[in-house]
Amino acid sequence: MLGYMIRSTRKARRWVSSKNLTSRVGVEKAVARESVDCMVIGAGVVGIAVARELALKGREVVVVESASTFGTGTSSRNSEVIHAGIYYPRNSLKAVFCVRGRELLYQYCSEHEVPHKQIGKLIVATRSSEFPKLNDLMIRGIENGVDGLRMLETFEAAEMEPELQCVKALFLPVSGIVDSHSLMLSLVGISPPMWVQGEAENHGATFCYNTTVIGGHIEGNRICLHISESKDLENWDGKFPLHPQVILMPKLVVNSAGLSAPALAKRFDGLNSIVIPAAQYARGCYFVLSKMKAPFKHLIYPIPEDGGLGVHVTLDLDGQIKFGPDVEWIKNVDDISSFLNKFDYSVCAKRAERFYPEIRKYHPNLKDDSLEPGYAGIRLKLSGAQQSASDFVIQGEDIHGVPGLVNLFGIESPGLTSSMAIAEHIVARYLR
């Protein structure tokens, strides 16, 4: 894959003795150095959207992904919800990008025949003490420009969802669901012939899989990225320095490495580590409903809880009901595990015992033994337990002083909804 990358990106290839890099990477052999136009690290939905936007502007783009294909991390292990933009503080990046991203996403999915459905969401209060929080959410949604919000009394919610138990609910008609894999397929450009052309690969972007950015250094006013095949990291014992097989020198690089973005940034020699936020990891499990007819037609969300939006109801496009995620904080994540996505994604069946009482607060007719393990996802958070939720962090030269480097940190929910708006922002602000 690295050989393909070199051939695909060759402009002015030169081989140099790397003794001048020995202090940084411990390399004693010749290393290929390549100048490239634009580079995106990470082929999750945000990275793909950025690559597409850059390619549509006529730029040469190389996407480096450590996995064997795109979207194997958070992008494929989430609720697949198109969020309205109601949870986030006014003028925050999450609020702005979620609202704009939702508009772009619905438009894109309609034009490119990506499976999706605008089904609406009910955020429910199951006791009167939750009324103030529900009212606050409505006020925040109005401030953020979310259209169509409506507060429902008990009987109105029951008319919409007879199986739902609540004392009041906030209806968000603009929320929806999307097939995230089909979306990423389309953005990459791997689509059936009858679909509209014009995505990343169709405009010349190159995707390099099984390839990992293991670090970098600043040389003059340019960042140099150290690239290795992922299999070398698989076999690395940690006793010796990692050696790059090629060094890429992009004019613009977007660190969209998701779960490993902060760890990777810390390996950029010359980047002030004080600007890199501390990473917190949370695992969330989902359970699917079995042995029962689907009780809901809309998304059902409780009042948000610490670390997430609570154990909520989502539907896939086939009508399958799933509940989740819960929140389990993970400690001591090493760099290589984050680089190669070596997290524990198993779902323990016993965790369902914690789901039943939470779900029965709004769905009392849930039967025993009706939940089966579904899947798990990992969220990288910039705030921990008992802390206020943090905003997206997008850092350019104005923050860290490195020309051509854009770091994306903490792109958790609503990252899927916001992906195209984030890409639009990056190209408008940082492309030269």
Summary of the structure (lengths in Angstrom):
residues: 432
radius of gyration: 22.5
end to end distance: 28.6
largest distance: 75.5
contacts: 1480
relative contact order: 0.19
helix: 32%
strand: 27%
